[in-house]
């Protein structure tokens, strides 16, 4: 079925979608407040890139602590807009009978992805502040990133699998 022929169905948002959006907004607020609180304690040069050992290998101005939050917020807003148009996504075997189920499945997948991605970028800001502070907290920075990648691709895989079951 071509995009222009796909039905445009209005599907109400689920409790899970609303909860994930509220949770993500709260996490952005907490992350922003934390960055403001820590701002005065940050040195002028902070780590902005880390190697696989969790050691900084790139440095920049302390404004760099805001970059992950801004990127995360821009992605969240963009994915929130994309979420409104499930009829434009690419589907296998889409027909009038399964369109509503497929749209809802895809929309929930995008919603979960935007929450997972936002959590990653909020974590990156926290990590930068933790390493920049007086205590210079040492992290196994690569482990949460690997866990994030596994969770993200597992979520995508789950929803793709589920889309085959929703025929």
QUIMO-V416512 format. One record per helix or strand. SS is the DSSP state (A for helix, B for strand). FROM is the first residue (numbers start at 1). TO is the last residue. If there is no record, write none. Layout:
BEGIN
ss=SS from=FROM to=TO
ss=SS from=FROM to=TO
END
This chain:
BEGIN
ss=A from=3 to=5
ss=A from=15 to=39
ss=B from=45 to=50
ss=B from=56 to=61
ss=A from=64 to=83
ss=A from=86 to=88
ss=A from=99 to=132
ss=A from=141 to=165
END
